[in-house]
């Protein structure tokens, strides 16, 4: 379980995309790592299948925001605010 809430991750994704504009997931990860107070436990944590917890939570936040209509993918590998 992440130390930061899923709602917090959603805010971080929106903040990153507001600043960066349409971006790759890597650019969003990098921006959040540099500009948000991500708990060290999330950055170094692994899921049960060995995946980085931080990146998984960012992707989950993007997915949730996509379902809400806030974020879209104008093309494969690019995230954007609606």
PDB file with SEQRES, HELIX, SHEET and CRYST1 records, atoms N, CA, C and O in Angstrom:
SEQRES   1 A   82  UNK UNK UNK UNK UNK UNK UNK UNK UNK UNK UNK UNK UNK          
SEQRES   2 A   82  UNK UNK UNK UNK UNK UNK UNK UNK UNK UNK UNK UNK UNK          
SEQRES   3 A   82  UNK UNK UNK UNK UNK UNK UNK UNK UNK UNK UNK UNK UNK          
SEQRES   4 A   82  UNK UNK UNK UNK UNK UNK UNK UNK UNK UNK UNK UNK UNK          
SEQRES   5 A   82  UNK UNK UNK UNK UNK UNK UNK UNK UNK UNK UNK UNK UNK          
SEQRES   6 A   82  UNK UNK UNK UNK UNK UNK UNK UNK UNK UNK UNK UNK UNK          
SEQRES   7 A   82  UNK UNK UNK UNK                                              
HELIX    1 AA1 UNK A    6  UNK A   20  1                                  15    
HELIX    2 AA2 UNK A   25  UNK A   35  1                                  11    
HELIX    3 AA3 UNK A   40  UNK A   44  1                                   5    
HELIX    4 AA4 UNK A   53  UNK A   68  1                                  16    
SHEET    1 AA1 2 UNK A  71  UNK A  72  0                                        
SHEET    2 AA1 2 UNK A  80  UNK A  81 -1                                        
CRYST1    1.000    1.000    1.000  90.00  90.00  90.00 P 1           1          
ATOM      1  N   UNK A   1       0.841  -1.179   0.000  1.00  0.00           N  
ATOM      2  CA  UNK A   1       0.000   0.000   0.000  1.00  0.00           C  
ATOM      3  C   UNK A   1       0.891   1.249   0.000  1.00  0.00           C  
ATOM      4  O   UNK A   1       1.854   1.316   0.764  1.00  0.00           O  
ATOM      5  N   UNK A   2       0.581   2.235  -0.847  1.00  0.00           N  
ATOM      6  CA  UNK A   2       1.413   3.440  -0.914  1.00  0.00           C  
ATOM      7  C   UNK A   2       1.265   4.322   0.329  1.00  0.00           C  
ATOM      8  O   UNK A   2       0.232   4.303   0.999  1.00  0.00           O  
ATOM      9  N   UNK A   3       2.300   5.084   0.620  1.00  0.00           N  
ATOM     10  CA  UNK A   3       2.262   6.017   1.742  1.00  0.00           C  
ATOM     11  C   UNK A   3       1.423   7.246   1.386  1.00  0.00           C  
ATOM     12  O   UNK A   3       0.709   7.778   2.235  1.00  0.00           O  
ATOM     13  N   UNK A   4       1.512   7.697   0.123  1.00  0.00           N  
ATOM     14  CA  UNK A   4       0.690   8.816  -0.342  1.00  0.00           C  
ATOM     15  C   UNK A   4      -0.645   8.256  -0.835  1.00  0.00           C  
ATOM     16  O   UNK A   4      -0.697   7.148  -1.368  1.00  0.00           O  
ATOM     17  N   UNK A   5      -1.712   9.016  -0.658  1.00  0.00           N  
ATOM     18  CA  UNK A   5      -3.036   8.537  -1.066  1.00  0.00           C  
ATOM     19  C   UNK A   5      -3.186   8.566  -2.584  1.00  0.00           C  
ATOM     20  O   UNK A   5      -2.450   9.262  -3.285  1.00  0.00           O  
ATOM     21  N   UNK A   6      -4.133   7.813  -3.064  1.00  0.00           N  
ATOM     22  CA  UNK A   6      -4.396   7.806  -4.508  1.00  0.00           C  
ATOM     23  C   UNK A   6      -4.903   9.171  -4.968  1.00  0.00           C  
ATOM     24  O   UNK A   6      -4.607   9.591  -6.086  1.00  0.00           O  
ATOM     25  N   UNK A   7      -5.654   9.861  -4.132  1.00  0.00           N  
ATOM     26  CA  UNK A   7      -6.120  11.210  -4.475  1.00  0.00           C  
ATOM     27  C   UNK A   7      -4.931  12.152  -4.642  1.00  0.00           C  
ATOM     28  O   UNK A   7      -4.933  13.018  -5.516  1.00  0.00           O  
ATOM     29  N   UNK A   8      -3.926  11.977  -3.805  1.00  0.00           N  
ATOM     30  CA  UNK A   8      -2.715  12.794  -3.902  1.00  0.00           C  
ATOM     31  C   UNK A   8      -1.997  12.510  -5.218  1.00  0.00           C  
ATOM     32  O   UNK A   8      -1.543  13.434  -5.893  1.00  0.00           O  
ATOM     33  N   UNK A   9      -1.897  11.253  -5.575  1.00  0.00           N  
ATOM     34  CA  UNK A   9      -1.279  10.909  -6.866  1.00  0.00           C  
ATOM     35  C   UNK A   9      -2.036  11.540  -8.027  1.00  0.00           C  
ATOM     36  O   UNK A   9      -1.419  12.002  -8.987  1.00  0.00           O  
ATOM     37  N   UNK A  10      -3.355  11.564  -7.953  1.00  0.00           N  
ATOM     38  CA  UNK A  10      -4.136  12.198  -9.014  1.00  0.00           C  
ATOM     39  C   UNK A  10      -3.809  13.686  -9.110  1.00  0.00           C  
ATOM     40  O   UNK A  10      -3.652  14.219 -10.209  1.00  0.00           O  
ATOM     41  N   UNK A  11      -3.708  14.350  -7.975  1.00  0.00           N  
ATOM     42  CA  UNK A  11      -3.338  15.774  -7.981  1.00  0.00           C  
ATOM     43  C   UNK A  11      -1.959  15.980  -8.581  1.00  0.00           C  
ATOM     44  O   UNK A  11      -1.749  16.917  -9.353  1.00  0.00           O  
ATOM     45  N   UNK A  12      -1.013  15.110  -8.233  1.00  0.00           N  
ATOM     46  CA  UNK A  12       0.340  15.226  -8.778  1.00  0.00           C  
ATOM     47  C   UNK A  12       0.359  15.048 -10.286  1.00  0.00           C  
ATOM     48  O   UNK A  12       1.080  15.766 -10.979  1.00  0.00           O  
ATOM     49  N   UNK A  13      -0.423  14.101 -10.813  1.00  0.00           N  
ATOM     50  CA  UNK A  13      -0.471  13.898 -12.264  1.00  0.00           C  
ATOM     51  C   UNK A  13      -1.045  15.135 -12.949  1.00  0.00           C  
ATOM     52  O   UNK A  13      -0.514  15.584 -13.964  1.00  0.00           O  
ATOM     53  N   UNK A  14      -2.125  15.689 -12.401  1.00  0.00           N  
ATOM     54  CA  UNK A  14      -2.713  16.901 -12.978  1.00  0.00           C  
ATOM     55  C   UNK A  14      -1.718  18.058 -12.915  1.00  0.00           C  
ATOM     56  O   UNK A  14      -1.576  18.795 -13.891  1.00  0.00           O  
ATOM     57  N   UNK A  15      -1.033  18.230 -11.798  1.00  0.00           N  
ATOM     58  CA  UNK A  15      -0.026  19.292 -11.675  1.00  0.00           C  
ATOM     59  C   UNK A  15       1.075  19.119 -12.725  1.00  0.00           C  
ATOM     60  O   UNK A  15       1.483  20.086 -13.367  1.00  0.00           O  
ATOM     61  N   UNK A  16       1.548  17.893 -12.893  1.00  0.00           N  
ATOM     62  CA  UNK A  16       2.609  17.636 -13.865  1.00  0.00           C  
ATOM     63  C   UNK A  16       2.145  17.969 -15.272  1.00  0.00           C  
ATOM     64  O   UNK A  16       2.860  18.638 -16.018  1.00  0.00           O  
ATOM     65  N   UNK A  17       0.957  17.512 -15.643  1.00  0.00           N  
ATOM     66  CA  UNK A  17       0.468  17.755 -17.003  1.00  0.00           C  
ATOM     67  C   UNK A  17       0.096  19.215 -17.229  1.00  0.00           C  
ATOM     68  O   UNK A  17       0.185  19.711 -18.352  1.00  0.00           O  
ATOM     69  N   UNK A  18      -0.320  19.905 -16.174  1.00  0.00           N  
ATOM     70  CA  UNK A  18      -0.593  21.341 -16.293  1.00  0.00           C  
ATOM     71  C   UNK A  18       0.702  22.081 -16.619  1.00  0.00           C  
ATOM     72  O   UNK A  18       0.716  22.985 -17.454  1.00  0.00           O  
ATOM     73  N   UNK A  19       1.776  21.694 -15.962  1.00  0.00           N  
ATOM     74  CA  UNK A  19       3.069  22.345 -16.170  1.00  0.00           C  
ATOM     75  C   UNK A  19       3.717  21.923 -17.486  1.00  0.00           C  
ATOM     76  O   UNK A  19       4.216  22.759 -18.239  1.00  0.00           O  
ATOM     77  N   UNK A  20       3.704  20.628 -17.752  1.00  0.00           N  
ATOM     78  CA  UNK A  20       4.438  20.087 -18.905  1.00  0.00           C  
ATOM     79  C   UNK A  20       3.662  20.119 -20.213  1.00  0.00           C  
ATOM     80  O   UNK A  20       4.265  20.181 -21.285  1.00  0.00           O  
ATOM     81  N   UNK A  21       2.352  20.079 -20.145  1.00  0.00           N  
ATOM     82  CA  UNK A  21       1.560  19.869 -21.354  1.00  0.00           C  
ATOM     83  C   UNK A  21       1.599  18.388 -21.698  1.00  0.00           C  
ATOM     84  O   UNK A  21       2.040  17.579 -20.881  1.00  0.00           O  
ATOM     85  N   UNK A  22       1.141  18.012 -22.902  1.00  0.00           N  
ATOM     86  CA  UNK A  22       1.149  16.598 -23.281  1.00  0.00           C  
ATOM     87  C   UNK A  22       2.548  16.004 -23.098  1.00  0.00           C  
ATOM     88  O   UNK A  22       3.538  16.570 -23.561  1.00  0.00           O  
ATOM     89  N   UNK A  23       2.615  14.858 -22.418  1.00  0.00           N  
ATOM     90  CA  UNK A  23       3.911  14.311 -22.011  1.00  0.00           C  
ATOM     91  C   UNK A  23       3.899  12.791 -22.003  1.00  0.00           C  
ATOM     92  O   UNK A  23       2.847  12.152 -21.956  1.00  0.00           O  
ATOM     93  N   UNK A  24       5.091  12.241 -22.050  1.00  0.00           N  
ATOM     94  CA  UNK A  24       5.251  10.796 -21.898  1.00  0.00           C  
ATOM     95  C   UNK A  24       5.146  10.441 -20.416  1.00  0.00           C  
ATOM     96  O   UNK A  24       5.356  11.292 -19.552  1.00  0.00           O  
ATOM     97  N   UNK A  25       4.822   9.191 -20.128  1.00  0.00           N  
ATOM     98  CA  UNK A  25       4.796   8.781 -18.726  1.00  0.00           C  
ATOM     99  C   UNK A  25       6.129   9.061 -18.016  1.00  0.00           C  
ATOM    100  O   UNK A  25       6.129   9.501 -16.866  1.00  0.00           O  
ATOM    101  N   UNK A  26       7.256   8.814 -18.680  1.00  0.00           N  
ATOM    102  CA  UNK A  26       8.564   9.048 -18.059  1.00  0.00           C  
ATOM    103  C   UNK A  26       8.728  10.510 -17.653  1.00  0.00           C  
ATOM    104  O   UNK A  26       9.236  10.799 -16.569  1.00  0.00           O  
ATOM    105  N   UNK A  27       8.304  11.430 -18.512  1.00  0.00           N  
ATOM    106  CA  UNK A  27       8.409  12.855 -18.185  1.00  0.00           C  
ATOM    107  C   UNK A  27       7.539  13.195 -16.968  1.00  0.00           C  
ATOM    108  O   UNK A  27       7.929  13.999 -16.121  1.00  0.00           O  
ATOM    109  N   UNK A  28       6.356  12.571 -16.893  1.00  0.00           N  
ATOM    110  CA  UNK A  28       5.472  12.808 -15.747  1.00  0.00           C  
ATOM    111  C   UNK A  28       6.100  12.245 -14.473  1.00  0.00           C  
ATOM    112  O   UNK A  28       6.106  12.911 -13.438  1.00  0.00           O  
ATOM    113  N   UNK A  29       6.632  11.012 -14.545  1.00  0.00           N  
ATOM    114  CA  UNK A  29       7.308  10.430 -13.371  1.00  0.00           C  
ATOM    115  C   UNK A  29       8.427  11.358 -12.899  1.00  0.00           C  
ATOM    116  O   UNK A  29       8.523  11.678 -11.714  1.00  0.00           O  
ATOM    117  N   UNK A  30       9.268  11.785 -13.838  1.00  0.00           N  
ATOM    118  CA  UNK A  30      10.421  12.621 -13.486  1.00  0.00           C  
ATOM    119  C   UNK A  30       9.979  13.942 -12.863  1.00  0.00           C  
ATOM    120  O   UNK A  30      10.568  14.389 -11.878  1.00  0.00           O  
ATOM    121  N   UNK A  31       8.947  14.572 -13.428  1.00  0.00           N  
ATOM    122  CA  UNK A  31       8.476  15.850 -12.897  1.00  0.00           C  
ATOM    123  C   UNK A  31       7.946  15.677 -11.479  1.00  0.00           C  
ATOM    124  O   UNK A  31       8.251  16.479 -10.596  1.00  0.00           O  
ATOM    125  N   UNK A  32       7.154  14.633 -11.263  1.00  0.00           N  
ATOM    126  CA  UNK A  32       6.600  14.407  -9.924  1.00  0.00           C  
ATOM    127  C   UNK A  32       7.713  14.129  -8.926  1.00  0.00           C  
ATOM    128  O   UNK A  32       7.703  14.675  -7.822  1.00  0.00           O  
ATOM    129  N   UNK A  33       8.678  13.282  -9.299  1.00  0.00           N  
ATOM    130  CA  UNK A  33       9.812  13.001  -8.387  1.00  0.00           C  
ATOM    131  C   UNK A  33      10.531  14.297  -7.987  1.00  0.00           C  
ATOM    132  O   UNK A  33      10.920  14.465  -6.831  1.00  0.00           O  
ATOM    133  N   UNK A  34      10.702  15.194  -8.935  1.00  0.00           N  
ATOM    134  CA  UNK A  34      11.464  16.423  -8.694  1.00  0.00           C  
ATOM    135  C   UNK A  34      10.661  17.501  -7.958  1.00  0.00           C  
ATOM    136  O   UNK A  34      11.232  18.284  -7.198  1.00  0.00           O  
ATOM    137  N   UNK A  35       9.346  17.546  -8.177  1.00  0.00           N  
ATOM    138  CA  UNK A  35       8.561  18.685  -7.707  1.00  0.00           C  
ATOM    139  C   UNK A  35       7.538  18.404  -6.617  1.00  0.00           C  
ATOM    140  O   UNK A  35       6.952  19.339  -6.072  1.00  0.00           O  
ATOM    141  N   UNK A  36       7.313  17.157  -6.292  1.00  0.00           N  
ATOM    142  CA  UNK A  36       6.312  16.820  -5.281  1.00  0.00           C  
ATOM    143  C   UNK A  36       6.963  16.060  -4.123  1.00  0.00           C  
ATOM    144  O   UNK A  36       8.000  15.422  -4.303  1.00  0.00           O  
ATOM    145  N   UNK A  37       6.357  16.130  -2.941  1.00  0.00           N  
ATOM    146  CA  UNK A  37       6.937  15.457  -1.765  1.00  0.00           C  
ATOM    147  C   UNK A  37       6.573  13.962  -1.720  1.00  0.00           C  
ATOM    148  O   UNK A  37       5.843  13.519  -0.833  1.00  0.00           O  
ATOM    149  N   UNK A  38       7.086  13.207  -2.676  1.00  0.00           N  
ATOM    150  CA  UNK A  38       6.773  11.775  -2.749  1.00  0.00           C  
ATOM    151  C   UNK A  38       7.491  11.057  -1.607  1.00  0.00           C  
ATOM    152  O   UNK A  38       8.702  11.209  -1.446  1.00  0.00           O  
ATOM    153  N   UNK A  39       6.759  10.284  -0.821  1.00  0.00           N  
ATOM    154  CA  UNK A  39       7.398   9.554   0.277  1.00  0.00           C  
ATOM    155  C   UNK A  39       8.463   8.578  -0.238  1.00  0.00           C  
ATOM    156  O   UNK A  39       8.282   7.926  -1.266  1.00  0.00           O  
ATOM    157  N   UNK A  40       9.552   8.496   0.483  1.00  0.00           N  
ATOM    158  CA  UNK A  40      10.643   7.593   0.100  1.00  0.00           C  
ATOM    159  C   UNK A  40      10.163   6.150  -0.004  1.00  0.00           C  
ATOM    160  O   UNK A  40      10.643   5.388  -0.843  1.00  0.00           O  
ATOM    161  N   UNK A  41       9.217   5.779   0.848  1.00  0.00           N  
ATOM    162  CA  UNK A  41       8.684   4.409   0.812  1.00  0.00           C  
ATOM    163  C   UNK A  41       8.009   4.113  -0.523  1.00  0.00           C  
ATOM    164  O   UNK A  41       8.070   2.983  -1.008  1.00  0.00           O  
ATOM    165  N   UNK A  42       7.368   5.113  -1.121  1.00  0.00           N  
ATOM    166  CA  UNK A  42       6.739   4.913  -2.425  1.00  0.00           C  
ATOM    167  C   UNK A  42       7.801   4.815  -3.524  1.00  0.00           C  
ATOM    168  O   UNK A  42       7.696   3.985  -4.427  1.00  0.00           O  
ATOM    169  N   UNK A  43       8.817   5.667  -3.437  1.00  0.00           N  
ATOM    170  CA  UNK A  43       9.866   5.675  -4.472  1.00  0.00           C  
ATOM    171  C   UNK A  43      10.661   4.374  -4.499  1.00  0.00           C  
ATOM    172  O   UNK A  43      11.040   3.896  -5.569  1.00  0.00           O  
ATOM    173  N   UNK A  44      10.910   3.808  -3.337  1.00  0.00           N  
ATOM    174  CA  UNK A  44      11.729   2.596  -3.278  1.00  0.00           C  
ATOM    175  C   UNK A  44      10.910   1.317  -3.152  1.00  0.00           C  
ATOM    176  O   UNK A  44      11.448   0.216  -3.275  1.00  0.00           O  
ATOM    177  N   UNK A  45       9.609   1.461  -2.905  1.00  0.00           N  
ATOM    178  CA  UNK A  45       8.764   0.296  -2.696  1.00  0.00           C  
ATOM    179  C   UNK A  45       8.502  -0.500  -3.963  1.00  0.00           C  
ATOM    180  O   UNK A  45       8.541   0.029  -5.074  1.00  0.00           O  
ATOM    181  N   UNK A  46       8.236  -1.782  -3.768  1.00  0.00           N  
ATOM    182  CA  UNK A  46       7.914  -2.674  -4.877  1.00  0.00           C  
ATOM    183  C   UNK A  46       6.572  -3.332  -4.607  1.00  0.00           C  
ATOM    184  O   UNK A  46       6.211  -3.585  -3.458  1.00  0.00           O  
ATOM    185  N   UNK A  47       5.844  -3.605  -5.668  1.00  0.00           N  
ATOM    186  CA  UNK A  47       4.598  -4.342  -5.547  1.00  0.00           C  
ATOM    187  C   UNK A  47       4.930  -5.824  -5.408  1.00  0.00           C  
ATOM    188  O   UNK A  47       6.095  -6.211  -5.504  1.00  0.00           O  
ATOM    189  N   UNK A  48       3.921  -6.649  -5.185  1.00  0.00           N  
ATOM    190  CA  UNK A  48       4.153  -8.086  -5.021  1.00  0.00           C  
ATOM    191  C   UNK A  48       4.741  -8.736  -6.267  1.00  0.00           C  
ATOM    192  O   UNK A  48       5.372  -9.789  -6.182  1.00  0.00           O  
ATOM    193  N   UNK A  49       4.533  -8.106  -7.430  1.00  0.00           N  
ATOM    194  CA  UNK A  49       5.106  -8.658  -8.658  1.00  0.00           C  
ATOM    195  C   UNK A  49       6.414  -7.970  -9.065  1.00  0.00           C  
ATOM    196  O   UNK A  49       6.880  -8.143 -10.191  1.00  0.00           O  
ATOM    197  N   UNK A  50       7.004  -7.191  -8.153  1.00  0.00           N  
ATOM    198  CA  UNK A  50       8.311  -6.587  -8.383  1.00  0.00           C  
ATOM    199  C   UNK A  50       8.303  -5.272  -9.129  1.00  0.00           C  
ATOM    200  O   UNK A  50       9.361  -4.783  -9.527  1.00  0.00           O  
ATOM    201  N   UNK A  51       7.139  -4.691  -9.326  1.00  0.00           N  
ATOM    202  CA  UNK A  51       7.015  -3.420 -10.039  1.00  0.00           C  
ATOM    203  C   UNK A  51       7.244  -2.255  -9.069  1.00  0.00           C  
ATOM    204  O   UNK A  51       6.900  -2.351  -7.891  1.00  0.00           O  
ATOM    205  N   UNK A  52       7.817  -1.166  -9.559  1.00  0.00           N  
ATOM    206  CA  UNK A  52       8.037   0.021  -8.744  1.00  0.00           C  
ATOM    207  C   UNK A  52       6.693   0.590  -8.301  1.00  0.00           C  
ATOM    208  O   UNK A  52       5.837   0.877  -9.137  1.00  0.00           O  
ATOM    209  N   UNK A  53       6.502   0.756  -7.001  1.00  0.00           N  
ATOM    210  CA  UNK A  53       5.235   1.222  -6.433  1.00  0.00           C  
ATOM    211  C   UNK A  53       4.875   2.622  -6.918  1.00  0.00           C  
ATOM    212  O   UNK A  53       3.725   2.873  -7.279  1.00  0.00           O  
ATOM    213  N   UNK A  54       5.833   3.525  -6.929  1.00  0.00           N  
ATOM    214  CA  UNK A  54       5.585   4.906  -7.354  1.00  0.00           C  
ATOM    215  C   UNK A  54       5.048   4.949  -8.785  1.00  0.00           C  
ATOM    216  O   UNK A  54       4.028   5.588  -9.043  1.00  0.00           O  
ATOM    217  N   UNK A  55       5.722   4.280  -9.710  1.00  0.00           N  
ATOM    218  CA  UNK A  55       5.292   4.316 -11.107  1.00  0.00           C  
ATOM    219  C   UNK A  55       3.925   3.660 -11.285  1.00  0.00           C  
ATOM    220  O   UNK A  55       3.112   4.124 -12.084  1.00  0.00           O  
ATOM    221  N   UNK A  56       3.674   2.592 -10.549  1.00  0.00           N  
ATOM    222  CA  UNK A  56       2.360   1.948 -10.630  1.00  0.00           C  
ATOM    223  C   UNK A  56       1.265   2.893 -10.151  1.00  0.00           C  
ATOM    224  O   UNK A  56       0.206   2.980 -10.773  1.00  0.00           O  
ATOM    225  N   UNK A  57       1.508   3.598  -9.059  1.00  0.00           N  
ATOM    226  CA  UNK A  57       0.505   4.525  -8.530  1.00  0.00           C  
ATOM    227  C   UNK A  57       0.265   5.706  -9.477  1.00  0.00           C  
ATOM    228  O   UNK A  57      -0.865   6.174  -9.612  1.00  0.00           O  
ATOM    229  N   UNK A  58       1.319   6.181 -10.125  1.00  0.00           N  
ATOM    230  CA  UNK A  58       1.146   7.267 -11.104  1.00  0.00           C  
ATOM    231  C   UNK A  58       0.295   6.770 -12.273  1.00  0.00           C  
ATOM    232  O   UNK A  58      -0.613   7.470 -12.721  1.00  0.00           O  
ATOM    233  N   UNK A  59       0.583   5.575 -12.761  1.00  0.00           N  
ATOM    234  CA  UNK A  59      -0.210   5.022 -13.868  1.00  0.00           C  
ATOM    235  C   UNK A  59      -1.664   4.791 -13.444  1.00  0.00           C  
ATOM    236  O   UNK A  59      -2.584   5.041 -14.222  1.00  0.00           O  
ATOM    237  N   UNK A  60      -1.869   4.320 -12.222  1.00  0.00           N  
ATOM    238  CA  UNK A  60      -3.232   4.120 -11.732  1.00  0.00           C  
ATOM    239  C   UNK A  60      -3.965   5.458 -11.647  1.00  0.00           C  
ATOM    240  O   UNK A  60      -5.141   5.546 -12.000  1.00  0.00           O  
ATOM    241  N   UNK A  61      -3.276   6.496 -11.180  1.00  0.00           N  
ATOM    242  CA  UNK A  61      -3.882   7.827 -11.099  1.00  0.00           C  
ATOM    243  C   UNK A  61      -4.272   8.315 -12.488  1.00  0.00           C  
ATOM    244  O   UNK A  61      -5.354   8.875 -12.668  1.00  0.00           O  
ATOM    245  N   UNK A  62      -3.407   8.109 -13.461  1.00  0.00           N  
ATOM    246  CA  UNK A  62      -3.715   8.506 -14.845  1.00  0.00           C  
ATOM    247  C   UNK A  62      -4.949   7.750 -15.346  1.00  0.00           C  
ATOM    248  O   UNK A  62      -5.819   8.338 -15.987  1.00  0.00           O  
ATOM    249  N   UNK A  63      -5.023   6.460 -15.056  1.00  0.00           N  
ATOM    250  CA  UNK A  63      -6.157   5.646 -15.476  1.00  0.00           C  
ATOM    251  C   UNK A  63      -7.454   6.170 -14.849  1.00  0.00           C  
ATOM    252  O   UNK A  63      -8.472   6.309 -15.527  1.00  0.00           O  
ATOM    253  N   UNK A  64      -7.398   6.459 -13.542  1.00  0.00           N  
ATOM    254  CA  UNK A  64      -8.573   6.980 -12.841  1.00  0.00           C  
ATOM    255  C   UNK A  64      -8.991   8.335 -13.422  1.00  0.00           C  
ATOM    256  O   UNK A  64     -10.180   8.584 -13.625  1.00  0.00           O  
ATOM    257  N   UNK A  65      -8.022   9.201 -13.688  1.00  0.00           N  
ATOM    258  CA  UNK A  65      -8.323  10.513 -14.271  1.00  0.00           C  
ATOM    259  C   UNK A  65      -8.880  10.371 -15.683  1.00  0.00           C  
ATOM    260  O   UNK A  65      -9.704  11.181 -16.109  1.00  0.00           O  
ATOM    261  N   UNK A  66      -8.440   9.355 -16.407  1.00  0.00           N  
ATOM    262  CA  UNK A  66      -8.969   9.094 -17.745  1.00  0.00           C  
ATOM    263  C   UNK A  66     -10.440   8.691 -17.658  1.00  0.00           C  
ATOM    264  O   UNK A  66     -11.263   9.155 -18.447  1.00  0.00           O  
ATOM    265  N   UNK A  67     -10.764   7.835 -16.705  1.00  0.00           N  
ATOM    266  CA  UNK A  67     -12.161   7.426 -16.528  1.00  0.00           C  
ATOM    267  C   UNK A  67     -13.054   8.618 -16.179  1.00  0.00           C  
ATOM    268  O   UNK A  67     -14.215   8.667 -16.585  1.00  0.00           O  
ATOM    269  N   UNK A  68     -12.509   9.575 -15.426  1.00  0.00           N  
ATOM    270  CA  UNK A  68     -13.253  10.775 -15.032  1.00  0.00           C  
ATOM    271  C   UNK A  68     -13.334  11.800 -16.162  1.00  0.00           C  
ATOM    272  O   UNK A  68     -14.099  12.760 -16.066  1.00  0.00           O  
ATOM    273  N   UNK A  69     -12.558  11.611 -17.230  1.00  0.00           N  
ATOM    274  CA  UNK A  69     -12.558  12.538 -18.351  1.00  0.00           C  
ATOM    275  C   UNK A  69     -11.594  13.700 -18.207  1.00  0.00           C  
ATOM    276  O   UNK A  69     -11.662  14.656 -18.979  1.00  0.00           O  
ATOM    277  N   UNK A  70     -10.694  13.636 -17.229  1.00  0.00           N  
ATOM    278  CA  UNK A  70      -9.740  14.721 -16.989  1.00  0.00           C  
ATOM    279  C   UNK A  70      -8.490  14.581 -17.849  1.00  0.00           C  
ATOM    280  O   UNK A  70      -7.937  15.574 -18.321  1.00  0.00           O  
ATOM    281  N   UNK A  71      -8.049  13.342 -18.049  1.00  0.00           N  
ATOM    282  CA  UNK A  71      -6.831  13.055 -18.807  1.00  0.00           C  
ATOM    283  C   UNK A  71      -7.184  12.186 -20.005  1.00  0.00           C  
ATOM    284  O   UNK A  71      -8.048  11.313 -19.921  1.00  0.00           O  
ATOM    285  N   UNK A  72      -6.510  12.433 -21.114  1.00  0.00           N  
ATOM    286  CA  UNK A  72      -6.687  11.590 -22.288  1.00  0.00           C  
ATOM    287  C   UNK A  72      -5.330  11.269 -22.886  1.00  0.00           C  
ATOM    288  O   UNK A  72      -4.310  11.847 -22.512  1.00  0.00           O  
ATOM    289  N   UNK A  73      -5.345  10.341 -23.817  1.00  0.00           N  
ATOM    290  CA  UNK A  73      -4.118   9.964 -24.525  1.00  0.00           C  
ATOM    291  C   UNK A  73      -4.317  10.285 -25.998  1.00  0.00           C  
ATOM    292  O   UNK A  73      -4.889   9.481 -26.734  1.00  0.00           O  
ATOM    293  N   UNK A  74      -3.845  11.469 -26.443  1.00  0.00           N  
ATOM    294  CA  UNK A  74      -4.068  11.845 -27.837  1.00  0.00           C  
ATOM    295  C   UNK A  74      -3.379  10.899 -28.821  1.00  0.00           C  
ATOM    296  O   UNK A  74      -3.811  10.751 -29.964  1.00  0.00           O  
ATOM    297  N   UNK A  75      -2.305  10.263 -28.360  1.00  0.00           N  
ATOM    298  CA  UNK A  75      -1.662   9.213 -29.136  1.00  0.00           C  
ATOM    299  C   UNK A  75      -0.950   8.283 -28.167  1.00  0.00           C  
ATOM    300  O   UNK A  75      -0.711   8.643 -27.014  1.00  0.00           O  
ATOM    301  N   UNK A  76      -0.614   7.100 -28.630  1.00  0.00           N  
ATOM    302  CA  UNK A  76       0.000   6.089 -27.772  1.00  0.00           C  
ATOM    303  C   UNK A  76       1.261   6.649 -27.119  1.00  0.00           C  
ATOM    304  O   UNK A  76       2.118   7.232 -27.784  1.00  0.00           O  
ATOM    305  N   UNK A  77       1.356   6.459 -25.794  1.00  0.00           N  
ATOM    306  CA  UNK A  77       2.537   6.884 -25.063  1.00  0.00           C  
ATOM    307  C   UNK A  77       2.565   8.352 -24.682  1.00  0.00           C  
ATOM    308  O   UNK A  77       3.598   8.863 -24.250  1.00  0.00           O  
ATOM    309  N   UNK A  78       1.432   9.035 -24.840  1.00  0.00           N  
ATOM    310  CA  UNK A  78       1.365  10.458 -24.467  1.00  0.00           C  
ATOM    311  C   UNK A  78       0.134  10.672 -23.602  1.00  0.00           C  
ATOM    312  O   UNK A  78      -0.962  10.212 -23.924  1.00  0.00           O  
ATOM    313  N   UNK A  79       0.339  11.381 -22.495  1.00  0.00           N  
ATOM    314  CA  UNK A  79      -0.757  11.734 -21.605  1.00  0.00           C  
ATOM    315  C   UNK A  79      -1.002  13.232 -21.739  1.00  0.00           C  
ATOM    316  O   UNK A  79      -0.063  14.008 -21.917  1.00  0.00           O  
ATOM    317  N   UNK A  80      -2.270  13.636 -21.653  1.00  0.00           N  
ATOM    318  CA  UNK A  80      -2.614  15.033 -21.818  1.00  0.00           C  
ATOM    319  C   UNK A  80      -3.850  15.356 -20.995  1.00  0.00           C  
ATOM    320  O   UNK A  80      -4.687  14.486 -20.755  1.00  0.00           O  
ATOM    321  N   UNK A  81      -3.964  16.603 -20.563  1.00  0.00           N  
ATOM    322  CA  UNK A  81      -5.209  17.050 -19.924  1.00  0.00           C  
ATOM    323  C   UNK A  81      -6.223  17.313 -21.011  1.00  0.00           C  
ATOM    324  O   UNK A  81      -5.878  17.704 -22.126  1.00  0.00           O  
ATOM    325  N   UNK A  82      -7.470  17.096 -20.675  1.00  0.00           N  
ATOM    326  CA  UNK A  82      -8.545  17.319 -21.632  1.00  0.00           C  
ATOM    327  C   UNK A  82      -8.745  18.796 -21.863  1.00  0.00           C  
ATOM    328  O   UNK A  82      -9.613  19.187 -22.643  1.00  0.00           O  
TER     329      UNK A  82                                                      
END                                                                             
